[in-house]
Amino acid sequence: MAYLALYRKYRPQTFDKVIGQEHITRTLENQVLNNKISHAYLFCGTRGTGKTSVAKIFARAINCENPVNGSPCGKCESCLQLSQASNMDIMEIDAASNNRVDEVREIREKVKYPPVVGKYKVYIIDEVHMLTDSAFNALLKTLEEPPAHCVFILATTEVQKLPATILSRCMRFDFKLIPKNLLVNMLKNIFDENSIKYEEPALEFIAKEGNGSARDTLSIADMCVSYGNGVVNYDNVLKVLGVNDDYKLCELVQNIIDDDAGSYLSNIDKLVKDGKSLSMLARDLSIYFRNLMVVKNCEHYDELIVVRQDILDKMLLQTKSLTNENITDFLNEFGLVELNLKYSVRPQLLLEVAGLKCMNIKKKI
């Protein structure tokens, strides 16, 4: 059997398996249990937070003969047939490649026909914001007066691009970014189930780089598992992602605090010769300064940032030599470096000058 990517293998099949979206799944479960199904839903939010997965679960649940706590049972005839890709009652349409008015008119013609298996014919239109203006106008009439057996689920990452006329006819659900601790727990459960050895700091780093997206987190995890041949540790995660070691970042920031221009320039040069991405280095330094701001101002800073404990201890010492004004000025300097790197013919020079400017800023205060 062909290998199945983690994010596909562990796509949730029931509402209780969806993580971080309880405010949505509970509402949909109650609608299924009380048989109060709306004709149009709008799922919006950033990528990888579960919009399409929840849409598919809901589509099967409203057609299920014996729903379990609002989720599809997965055993009845309807569930078994609708789980097949060839079923005709759950239609998933990619608006990015089917965005013309002709495609929407075709949908308008097909909605007239009753479902083959279940009670409802469900149209899941992904990336609906990609439809043209004429396609939106064609869809509007169907959303106004859809047949009783038809349910539309629109999914988008850019809800601001949808016309107000469409928004007003849908029940809207906003998907939130998934908290880091839930992503870490998800990874632990998956790795334990597959007997994959791991270091907890490595999982926390993967979850942080996932930026609240379950799909991105699992894609990164997949790469790390392959690289480590079934073992996921912190150093391997750094290599896979191409990010900079916290120890190197800590050393660079300490050079700035100590006004040690020679060591700073030498360390930047060494990182460049090691093949490190300068744009990634500028980004990581900005994140490091942001973390310093958290450490300096928040009581429970260890819950808000993901770094090793020994680095956290060093950061705490560094904050004693810096004011909030220092840190915000440093953030501004390296933020400008991030912005200007793509236009520069000598990107290394931008990083070098930014560090020296930060040293001068600290001396003036």
KEGUBA-278167 format. One record per residue (C-alpha): residue number from 1; z negated, y, x. Coordinates in steps of 0.2 Angstrom, whole numbers, plus 2048, in hexadecimal, padded with zeros to 3 digits. Each point is the difference from the previous one (the first is absolute). Example, Ala and Ser with C-alpha at 12.3 -4.5 7.8 and 13.67 -1.06 7.14 Angstrom:
<rs>
R  nr  zz  yy  xx
R   1 7D9 7EA 83E
R   2 803 811 806
</rs>
This chain:
<rs>
R  nr  zz  yy  xx
R   1 800 800 800
R   2 805 811 806
R   3 7F1 80B 807
R   4 7FA 80D 7F2
R   5 7F9 810 806
R   6 7EE 803 7FC
R   7 803 80F 7F4
R   8 80B 7F4 7F6
R   9 7F5 7F1 801
R  10 7F1 809 7FB
R  11 808 80B 7F2
R  12 7F2 800 7F2
R  13 805 7F6 7F1
R  14 7F1 805 7F5
R  15 7F7 811 7FD
R  16 7F0 7FA 808
R  17 80A 7FD 811
R  18 806 812 800
R  19 7F5 80A 80C
R  20 7FB 812 7FF
R  21 807 804 7EF
R  22 7F2 7FB 7F4
R  23 803 810 7F6
R  24 811 7FA 7FC
R  25 7FE 7ED 7FE
R  26 7F2 802 7F4
R  27 809 80B 7F4
R  28 80F 7F4 800
R  29 7F5 7F1 7FE
R  30 7F9 808 7F1
R  31 811 804 7F9
R  32 805 7EE 801
R  33 7F0 7FA 7F8
R  34 801 80C 7F2
R  35 813 7FE 7FE
R  36 802 813 801
R  37 810 801 80B
R  38 808 811 803
R  39 813 801 801
R  40 801 809 811
R  41 7F5 800 80F
R  42 801 80B 810
R  43 7F9 7F9 810
R  44 7FF 80C 80E
R  45 7F9 801 811
R  46 803 7FD 813
R  47 809 7F0 806
R  48 7F7 7EF 801
R  49 7F2 804 7F4
R  50 805 7F3 7F3
R  51 80C 809 7F3
R  52 80D 7F3 7FF
R  53 7F4 7F2 801
R  54 7F5 807 7F2
R  55 810 803 7F6
R  56 805 7ED 802
R  57 7EF 7FA 7FC
R  58 800 80B 7F0
R  59 811 7FB 7FB
R  60 7FB 7ED 800
R  61 7EF 804 7F8
R  62 807 808 7F1
R  63 80B 7F1 7FE
R  64 7F3 7F3 804
R  65 7FB 7F4 7F1
R  66 7EE 7FE 807
R  67 7FB 80F 80B
R  68 7F1 7FE 80A
R  69 7F5 80F 801
R  70 810 80B 7FD
R  71 80A 7F7 80E
R  72 80E 7F3 7FE
R  73 7F9 7EE 800
R  74 80E 7FA 80A
R  75 801 7EF 7F7
R  76 808 803 7EF
R  77 812 7FE 7FD
R  78 803 813 800
R  79 7F7 803 810
R  80 80A 7F1 809
R  81 811 807 7FA
R  82 7FC 812 804
R  83 7FB 7FC 812
R  84 811 7FA 803
R  85 80C 80D 808
R  86 80E 7FB 7F4
R  87 7F6 805 7F0
R  88 808 80D 7F5
R  89 7F1 808 7F8
R  90 7F9 809 80F
R  91 80D 80A 808
R  92 7FC 809 811
R  93 80C 80E 804
R  94 801 80A 810
R  95 804 812 7FB
R  96 804 804 812
R  97 810 7F6 7FF
R  98 803 800 7ED
R  99 7FD 813 7FD
R 100 810 804 7F7
R 101 801 804 7ED
R 102 80B 7F0 7FE
R 103 7F2 7F5 805
R 104 7F4 808 7F4
R 105 80D 7FF 7F2
R 106 801 7ED 803
R 107 7ED 7FF 7FF
R 108 801 809 7EF
R 109 80C 7F3 7FA
R 110 7F6 7F2 805
R 111 7EF 805 7F9
R 112 807 7FD 7EF
R 113 7FF 7ED 802
R 114 7F0 7F7 7FE
R 115 7F7 7F7 80E
R 116 804 7EE 803
R 117 7EF 7F9 804
R 118 7F2 80B 7FD
R 119 7FB 80E 7F4
R 120 806 80F 80B
R 121 80F 804 80A
R 122 7FA 80A 80F
R 123 80A 80C 80B
R 124 7F8 804 811
R 125 809 80F 808
R 126 7FB 802 812
R 127 802 811 809
R 128 804 808 7EF
R 129 801 811 808
R 130 810 7FB 808
R 131 809 801 7EF
R 132 80D 80E 7FE
R 133 7FD 80E 7F3
R 134 80D 7F8 7F5
R 135 7F8 7EF 802
R 136 7EF 807 7FB
R 137 808 808 7F0
R 138 807 7EF 7FC
R 139 7EF 7F8 802
R 140 7F7 80D 7F6
R 141 808 7FA 7EF
R 142 7FA 7EE 803
R 143 7EF 806 805
R 144 7FE 80A 7F0
R 145 805 7F2 7F4
R 146 7FF 7EF 809
R 147 801 7F0 7F6
R 148 7EF 7F8 7FC
R 149 803 7F2 80C
R 150 804 80B 80F
R 151 7F4 807 80D
R 152 805 80B 80F
R 153 7F6 801 810
R 154 806 80E 80B
R 155 7FA 800 812
R 156 801 80E 80D
R 157 7F9 807 810
R 158 806 812 7FC
R 159 7FA 804 7EE
R 160 803 812 803
R 161 813 7FD 7FF
R 162 7FF 7F9 7EE
R 163 805 80B 7F2
R 164 7F2 806 7F4
R 165 809 7F8 7F2
R 166 7FE 7EF 808
R 167 7EE 802 805
R 168 7FB 805 7EE
R 169 806 7F0 7F9
R 170 7F7 7F4 80C
R 171 7EE 7FA 802
R 172 7FD 806 812
R 173 7F6 7F6 80D
R 174 7FD 807 811
R 175 7FD 7F3 80E
R 176 7F4 805 80D
R 177 800 7FC 813
R 178 7F6 7F0 803
R 179 7F0 803 809
R 180 7FF 7F9 812
R 181 7F1 7F5 7FD
R 182 80A 7F7 7F2
R 183 80F 7FE 80B
R 184 7F5 7F8 80E
R 185 7F8 7F4 7F3
R 186 812 7FB 7FB
R 187 805 7FC 812
R 188 7F0 7F6 803
R 189 803 7F5 7F0
R 190 812 7FE 805
R 191 7FD 7FC 812
R 192 7F1 7F4 7FC
R 193 80B 7F7 7F3
R 194 80D 7FD 80E
R 195 7F4 7FC 80E
R 196 806 810 80A
R 197 7F3 805 80D
R 198 7FC 813 800
R 199 7F5 80E 807
R 200 7F9 80B 7F3
R 201 804 810 809
R 202 812 7FA 800
R 203 800 7FE 7ED
R 204 7F9 812 7FE
R 205 80D 807 80B
R 206 80E 7F7 7F6
R 207 7F8 806 7F0
R 208 800 812 807
R 209 812 800 805
R 210 804 7F9 7EF
R 211 7FC 811 7F9
R 212 7FA 7FA 7EF
R 213 80F 7F5 7FD
R 214 7FD 7ED 7FE
R 215 812 7FC 803
R 216 800 80A 811
R 217 7F0 7F8 805
R 218 806 7EF 7FD
R 219 811 804 809
R 220 7F6 806 80F
R 221 7F4 7F0 7FF
R 222 810 7F5 800
R 223 806 808 810
R 224 7EF 7FE 809
R 225 7FE 7EE 7FB
R 226 812 7FC 807
R 227 7FC 80A 810
R 228 7EF 7F7 803
R 229 807 7EF 7FA
R 230 7F2 7FE 7F3
R 231 7F3 80B 809
R 232 7FE 812 7FB
R 233 7F5 80A 80C
R 234 7FE 813 803
R 235 80B 801 810
R 236 80F 7F7 7F8
R 237 7FF 80B 7F1
R 238 802 80F 80C
R 239 80F 7F9 808
R 240 808 7FB 7F0
R 241 7FE 811 7F9
R 242 804 809 810
R 243 7F1 80C 7FD
R 244 7F5 806 80E
R 245 7F0 7F8 806
R 246 7F1 80A 7FA
R 247 7F9 7FF 811
R 248 80F 80A 807
R 249 7FF 80D 7F2
R 250 7ED 802 804
R 251 804 802 812
R 252 80D 80E 7FC
R 253 7F4 809 7F5
R 254 7F2 7FF 80D
R 255 80C 808 80D
R 256 803 80E 7F4
R 257 7ED 802 7FD
R 258 7FD 800 813
R 259 80E 80C 803
R 260 807 7F3 80C
R 261 813 805 800
R 262 804 7F5 80E
R 263 7FA 7F0 7F8
R 264 807 805 7EF
R 265 812 802 807
R 266 7FE 7F0 80A
R 267 7FB 7F6 7F1
R 268 80E 807 7F5
R 269 80C 7FB 80E
R 270 7FA 7EF 802
R 271 801 7FD 7ED
R 272 812 806 800
R 273 804 7F5 80E
R 274 7F8 7F1 7F7
R 275 80D 804 7F2
R 276 7F5 807 7F3
R 277 808 80A 7F2
R 278 7FC 813 802
R 279 801 803 7EE
R 280 7F4 7F2 7FD
R 281 7F4 806 80D
R 282 800 812 7F8
R 283 7FD 7F8 7EF
R 284 7F2 7F5 807
R 285 7F8 80F 809
R 286 800 80A 7F0
R 287 7F8 7F1 7F7
R 288 7F3 7FF 80E
R 289 7FB 813 7FE
R 290 7FF 7FD 7ED
R 291 7F4 7F2 803
R 292 7F6 80B 80C
R 293 7FF 80D 7F1
R 294 7F9 7F2 7F5
R 295 7F4 7FA 80D
R 296 7F9 812 802
R 297 7FE 804 7EE
R 298 7FD 7F0 7F6
R 299 7F0 7F7 7FF
R 300 808 7EF 7FD
R 301 80E 802 80C
R 302 801 7EE 804
R 303 806 7FC 7EF
R 304 80E 80C 800
R 305 809 7FC 810
R 306 806 7F0 808
R 307 7FC 7FF 812
R 308 7F6 7F4 80B
R 309 7EE 804 802
R 310 800 804 812
R 311 80E 80D 7FD
R 312 7F6 807 7F1
R 313 7F1 802 80C
R 314 80B 80A 80C
R 315 807 80A 7F2
R 316 7EF 805 7FB
R 317 7FC 806 812
R 318 810 80A 800
R 319 7FC 809 7F0
R 320 7F1 807 808
R 321 80B 80A 80C
R 322 80C 806 7F3
R 323 7FE 80C 7F1
R 324 809 7FE 7EF
R 325 80B 80F 806
R 326 805 7F6 810
R 327 805 7F1 7F6
R 328 80A 809 7F3
R 329 809 80A 80E
R 330 804 7EF 809
R 331 807 7F9 7F0
R 332 80B 80F 7FE
R 333 807 7FF 811
R 334 804 7ED 7FF
R 335 806 802 7EE
R 336 80D 80D 807
R 337 805 7F3 80E
R 338 803 7F3 7F2
R 339 80B 80C 7F7
R 340 80A 806 80F
R 341 802 7F0 80A
R 342 810 7FB 7F7
R 343 809 811 805
R 344 7FA 7FF 812
R 345 80B 7FB 80F
R 346 7EF 7FE 80A
R 347 7F4 7F8 7F4
R 348 7F3 7FB 80E
R 349 7FF 813 804
R 350 7FA 804 7EF
R 351 7F2 7F4 801
R 352 7FB 806 811
R 353 800 812 7FB
R 354 7F6 7FC 7F0
R 355 7F2 7F8 80A
R 356 7FF 80F 80C
R 357 800 80C 7F1
R 358 7F1 7F6 7F9
R 359 7F7 802 810
R 360 803 813 800
R 361 7FA 801 7ED
R 362 7F0 7F7 804
R 363 7FC 80B 80F
R 364 802 810 7F5
R 365 7F3 7FB 7F4
</rs>
